[in-house]
Amino acid sequence: MNAASPGQKQLAVRVDDETLQAIDQKRMALAEKGGGGIPSRSDVVRMALDQYLGIKGTKKRA
């Protein structure tokens, strides 16, 4: 999931320590639940944005 697909653009987001800790906790929870590797912080932020914006599942991520 780390490789950017041709249509993706980069977005820089700054967060506080509390938000960063919450992202890292979610990464570990997803890794335990999925049984695969640990998703990157960017993966978690993309998932959260997709869900918040209501576009979850509309696009396949590379």
C-alpha positions as YAML, in Angstrom:
chain: A
units: angstrom
residues:
- id: 1
  name: MET
  ca: [0.00, 0.00, 0.00]
- id: 2
  name: ASN
  ca: [2.95, 2.33, 0.33]
- id: 3
  name: ALA
  ca: [3.58, 2.88, -3.38]
- id: 4
  name: ALA
  ca: [1.67, 5.81, -4.84]
- id: 5
  name: SER
  ca: [-0.49, 5.04, -7.83]
- id: 6
  name: PRO
  ca: [-0.29, 7.34, -10.87]
- id: 7
  name: GLY
  ca: [-3.41, 9.35, -9.92]
- id: 8
  name: GLN
  ca: [-2.46, 9.99, -6.30]
- id: 9
  name: LYS
  ca: [-1.18, 13.32, -4.97]
- id: 10
  name: GLN
  ca: [0.82, 13.92, -1.81]
- id: 11
  name: LEU
  ca: [-0.66, 15.82, 1.12]
- id: 12
  name: ALA
  ca: [1.31, 16.88, 4.19]
- id: 13
  name: VAL
  ca: [-0.62, 16.79, 7.46]
- id: 14
  name: ARG
  ca: [0.67, 17.93, 10.82]
- id: 15
  name: VAL
  ca: [-0.79, 16.35, 13.95]
- id: 16
  name: ASP
  ca: [-0.16, 16.64, 17.67]
- id: 17
  name: ASP
  ca: [1.41, 13.90, 19.79]
- id: 18
  name: GLU
  ca: [-1.97, 12.63, 21.02]
- id: 19
  name: THR
  ca: [-3.26, 12.15, 17.46]
- id: 20
  name: LEU
  ca: [-0.02, 10.46, 16.42]
- id: 21
  name: GLN
  ca: [-0.33, 8.03, 19.34]
- id: 22
  name: ALA
  ca: [-3.94, 7.27, 18.34]
- id: 23
  name: ILE
  ca: [-2.82, 6.58, 14.76]
- id: 24
  name: ASP
  ca: [-0.10, 4.24, 16.00]
- id: 25
  name: GLN
  ca: [-2.58, 2.41, 18.26]
- id: 26
  name: LYS
  ca: [-4.91, 1.96, 15.30]
- id: 27
  name: ARG
  ca: [-2.02, 0.62, 13.18]
- id: 28
  name: MET
  ca: [-1.31, -2.05, 15.79]
- id: 29
  name: ALA
  ca: [-5.00, -2.94, 16.13]
- id: 30
  name: LEU
  ca: [-5.34, -3.30, 12.35]
- id: 31
  name: ALA
  ca: [-2.21, -5.46, 12.21]
- id: 32
  name: GLU
  ca: [-3.59, -7.79, 14.91]
- id: 33
  name: LYS
  ca: [-7.02, -7.93, 13.29]
- id: 34
  name: GLY
  ca: [-5.79, -8.45, 9.75]
- id: 35
  name: GLY
  ca: [-2.99, -10.83, 10.53]
- id: 36
  name: GLY
  ca: [-0.80, -9.16, 7.92]
- id: 37
  name: GLY
  ca: [1.85, -6.51, 8.18]
- id: 38
  name: ILE
  ca: [1.55, -3.26, 10.06]
- id: 39
  name: PRO
  ca: [-0.12, -0.57, 7.92]
- id: 40
  name: SER
  ca: [1.81, 2.67, 7.52]
- id: 41
  name: ARG
  ca: [0.67, 5.88, 9.18]
- id: 42
  name: SER
  ca: [-0.24, 7.14, 5.71]
- id: 43
  name: ASP
  ca: [-2.39, 4.07, 5.12]
- id: 44
  name: VAL
  ca: [-4.32, 4.74, 8.33]
- id: 45
  name: VAL
  ca: [-4.78, 8.43, 7.50]
- id: 46
  name: ARG
  ca: [-6.04, 7.51, 4.00]
- id: 47
  name: MET
  ca: [-8.50, 5.00, 5.49]
- id: 48
  name: ALA
  ca: [-9.74, 7.59, 7.98]
- id: 49
  name: LEU
  ca: [-10.17, 10.26, 5.28]
- id: 50
  name: ASP
  ca: [-11.99, 7.84, 2.97]
- id: 51
  name: GLN
  ca: [-14.38, 6.89, 5.76]
- id: 52
  name: TYR
  ca: [-14.88, 10.50, 6.95]
- id: 53
  name: LEU
  ca: [-15.52, 11.77, 3.43]
- id: 54
  name: GLY
  ca: [-17.82, 8.87, 2.59]
- id: 55
  name: ILE
  ca: [-15.68, 7.51, -0.23]
- id: 56
  name: LYS
  ca: [-14.68, 4.27, 1.49]
- id: 57
  name: GLY
  ca: [-14.47, 1.40, -0.92]
- id: 58
  name: THR
  ca: [-15.01, 3.53, -4.03]
- id: 59
  name: LYS
  ca: [-11.39, 3.21, -5.19]
- id: 60
  name: LYS
  ca: [-8.83, 0.47, -5.07]
- id: 61
  name: ARG
  ca: [-5.62, 1.54, -3.37]
- id: 62
  name: ALA
  ca: [-2.28, 0.43, -4.79]
...
